[in-house]
Amino acid sequence: MSTTTYLNFEEPLEELANQIAELEAAKDDSPEGHEQLRQKKRELVDKTKEIYSNLSEWETVEVARHQQRPQSADYLNLVFDEFVELHGDRKFGDDRALRTGFAKLDSQKIMFIGHFKGRDLKERSEAYFGCAHPEGYRKAIEKMEMAAKYNIPVVAFIDTPGAYPGLGAEERGQAMAIADSMFVMSRLKTPVISVVIGEGGSGGALGIGLGDRVAMLQHSYYSVISPEGCAGILWKSHIHKEKAAKALKFTSKYLPKFGVVDDVIEEPLGGAHRDRHQMAARLKMYLMKTIKELQAKDIDTLVEERYQKFRKMGVYLEEAVAAEAAE
């Protein structure tokens, strides 16, 4: 039977995968057996295309949170070489939810910053399930400034449900740390690329999201709040999470139209967890191409364009309000 973990909406895929596994185990070498196996594989591909071309917003969230989806640690091994982690914020401690360090993208040196969620309970507890503390963002600030000093591009991988909401984090200045990180990124004199690889939740994501290019994987989401958090605020219950997800319009279907993200990186059929090597190859190709484009620009022009991009985001009724005020 298949070792892939299937989501609720993927039940038809699981049935077909199990049928294929049974046919392969039977080892029927007759022409009829081979044809039946080919037919089932075609059905699986067609059904996967049908389901994944019509994902709802909530189903996209489920894919983004899939337990087998590649994380920053996986991409560090598959995309980059020679990662050397840099620890600590020189003030409080070393946040394991937000990790930084030097890496190489072929021959290109980069400063990597990324959220880490962990796989097993020990890793997840250590990383607070990918929810960074203030010391994580202060660590990121120091490493980004170091990258700018040596003219090294910054690559940030976003994968968090949000910044850590605990009392200790608030006492140590969580909001200010995120704001400081955004401020530093907006003025950083080196190319910056931010990629949402899974969850992009709230200020925890935005804290490392002010890039010259902001990209997202096809089945990720990027939002001011998680669907459960939104449902809890608007409808006082998490059971309305699907309604909240639909209202937020935070998937790759909508965000490029809103100007929130610049690029969408296509995932392998059925999601990044179906073929992490192919996903890593596509991500690496995107990063190499984009870094080359950004390095070709004058640094002052690059910073100004970055500022203007985020300055223009959002729609507001300045003229209408001014007209009403005049009356």
N, C-alpha and C positions, 0 to 999 in steps of 0.2 A: 504494500500500500504506500501511497505518497507520504513523504515526510514533511511536506509543506503544511503550514498551519493555515487553514482557510477561514475567512471571515463569513459572517452569516449570509451575506448576499452572494457568496461564492459557492453555495451548495451545489449548483449544477456543474461547476468546474471540478469540485471534489469527486462527484459521482463519476464523471468522465475519466478523471485521473486514476481512480480506483479500477475502473474497467480496463484501462490501458495497462495498468500494473498486472492485473489478472491475466490478460492476454499474453503479456511478455513472459510471465511466469510459466504459462502453459507450454511455451516453446513449440508452437505449432508452425512447422516449416512448410506447410502446404500453401499453394497459391491463394487459396481461400482465406487461410489464416493471416497471411501477410496483407492481403487486401482489407480484411476486417480491422487489422491494427492500424493501417494507414488511414482508413476511414474515421476511426475513433480519434486519431491524432488531429485530423483535419477539423473534426467537430469541436475538439477542445480549443484549437486556435480560433475558430470562428466564434465560438461562444465567449471566449475571453475578450475578443475584439468587441463583441456586442455589449457585454457588461461594462467594460472599462471605457467605452466611448459614451456611456450614459450614466456615469456615476453621479449620485446626488452629492450635495455639499457635505452631508454628514458621512456618507460612505467614503468621501475623500479624506475626511479626518481619520476614519478608521484605518485607511491605507497608510496615512502619514504616521500613525501610531503603531503600525504592525510590529509585532515583537521580533520578526526576522528582518525588518527593514535595515539596510546598512546605516551605520552611525558614523560619527566623525572618526572614531578609532579605526573603523574598517577602511574608510577612505584614506586615512594616513598611510596605511599599508599598501593600498592599491593604486593610489594616485601619486603620492609623494615619495621621496627618498630621503634617507638620512635625517629623520626628525630628531631634533635635540630639544627636549622640553625645558622651558624656563619657568621656575617656580616663584611664588610669593609676590606680595604687594609691598613689602618692606615696611608695613605698618601693623598688620594684624596676623595674617596667615596665608596659607596656600589653598585657594578654593579649588576643589576637584571637579566642580561642575563646569568651570570655564578654564580651559587649558591653552597654553601658549607655547610657542617655540619656533626655532628656525627649521626650515625644511627646504628641500630642493624639488623643483618641478622640471625634470630633466636637468638642464644646466642652469636654470634660473633659480636663484636664491629667493625665498619668500619668508615672510613672517606669518605663521599660522596662528589663528585664534579660533577656537571652536567650542561649542557646548558638548559635554559628554554626559550621556545618560546612564551608561553601564548596561550589562546584560543580565547578570545574576543578581540576587538580592544584596549580596555584599557590595558589589560595585555600585548598584543603584543607591544604596543607603549612603555610601561614601560620597557620591555625586549629587545627593539630594534629588534624584530623578531628573537631573538636568536643570535644576533651578539654582541659578547662581546667586551668591551673596555679594555684598559691596566690595569685599576684597578681590572677588573675581574680576569685577569691572575695573578696579584700580590697577590690578595686575595687567589687564588688557591695555589700559592707558599707557602704562610705562613701556610695555613692549611695542606698542604702535609708535610712540615717540622715538624709541630706539631704531625702529625700522626707517622712520623718516630721516633720522640723523645719517644713516648709512645708505639711503636711497634704495631701500628694499621694498618691493610691493607687499601689501598686506592682503591676505586672503582670510575671510571670516566665514565659518560654517555655522549657520543658525539652526538649532534643533532643541527647542525648549517650550514647555507649556507656559512659562513666565518666570520672572525673577522670584527668588525665595521670599515668601510672605511672612516669615516668622518675626517674633519680637526682637530677637538679637540682630537680625538684618536691618530692621527699621531703626534700632538704636544706633547702629553703626553707619547710618546715612544711606540707605538703599536708593532712594529716589535721587539724591544728589550725585551718587556714584554713577548712576545711569545717565543723568544729565551731563555730567562732566565727560563721560565717554563719548556721548553724542557730539558735544562741543569740540572735543579734540579731533574726532573723525572728520567733522565738517571742515576743519582747517588744516588737516594733515597734508604735508607736502610730499606725498608719494602716492602712487596708484593704490586704490582700495577697491576690492571686489568682495561683495557679500552674497552668499548663496544660502537660501533656505532649503535644507535637505530633508526636512521632515515637518516638525511643528515650528511655527513662528509665532509665539504667543506673547502679546502685550509688550511692556517696556523691556522685559527680559530679552526679547529678540531685537527690539529697536536699538538697544544699547550697543550692539555691534553691527547695526544695519545701515549706517550711512555711507554707502559705497559710491564710487564713481559709476559702477555698474551693480545693480541689485538684481539677482536672478533667483529663480525658484525652480525646483524640480516639478515635473508635471503634476504629480499627485501629492504635493505638499500644501500647506496652508499658511497664510501670513495675516495676522489679525491683531487688533487692539486688545482683544480679550478672547479667552477660550469660549466655545459655545456653551459649556456648562456654566461658566461665570456669567455670561450674558443672560442665559435663561434664568439663573438665580436672581439677577438684578431686576429684569423686566417682568418675569412671570412668577417669581418667588419659588421656583421649583426647577430642578435639573431635568425633570422629565420632558421639558420643552426644548431640550438641547438641539433636536433636529430642526425645529422651527427657527431657533436662534442661528444655527449654521446657515440656513437658507437666507435669512435676512442679512447676515453679515457680508455675504458675497466675497469671501476671502480666498477663493481658489484661483488657480491659474487661468480659468475661463474668464475671470473678471478683472483681476488686478492689472494686467498690461493695459487694458482699456482705460483704467483710472489713472494710469501713469505712476502707479506705486512700484511696480517692478519693470525692469527693462527687458529681460529675456526669460523665456521658459525653456528649460532643458528637458527634452523628451525622455521619458523613461521606457525601459524595455516593456514589451507586452505583458500586462498583468502586474506591473509595478516593479520598483527597483529591487525588491527582495527576490524576484524571480530569477534575476541575472545580475548580480552585483558587479561582476567583472565588466560586463557591457556597460552598465551604468557608470562605473568608474572611468572607463575609456571615454565616454561621452563628456563626463565632467572634466576630465583632464584636457580634452581637446578644447572645450569652451574656455577654460582658464588660460591655457597657453595663447589662444587666439586673442582673448580680451586683454591680457597683460601686454602683449605686443602692441595692440592698438593704443592703449593708454600711455605706454612709455614713449610713443611717437609724438605725444603732445607736450607743449611747453607746460612746466609745472604750475605756473601761475594761472594759465588758462584752464588747466585741469581743476584746480581748486575753485576757481570762479564758476565753472560749469557745474561742479558738484553742489556748490551753494545754491545756485539758481534753480537747479533741478528740484531740490527739496523745498525751496522757497515758494515755488509755483504749485506745489501739490495742494489739492483741495479746491473746492469751489465755494465761493462766498458772494453775497449780494451787496458789495460795497456801494455801487451806484444807486441801487434801489433804496438802501438804507439812507444814503446821503440825500436822496430826493425827498424821502419821507420827513427827514429831519428839517429840511428847508421849508416844508409846509408848516 
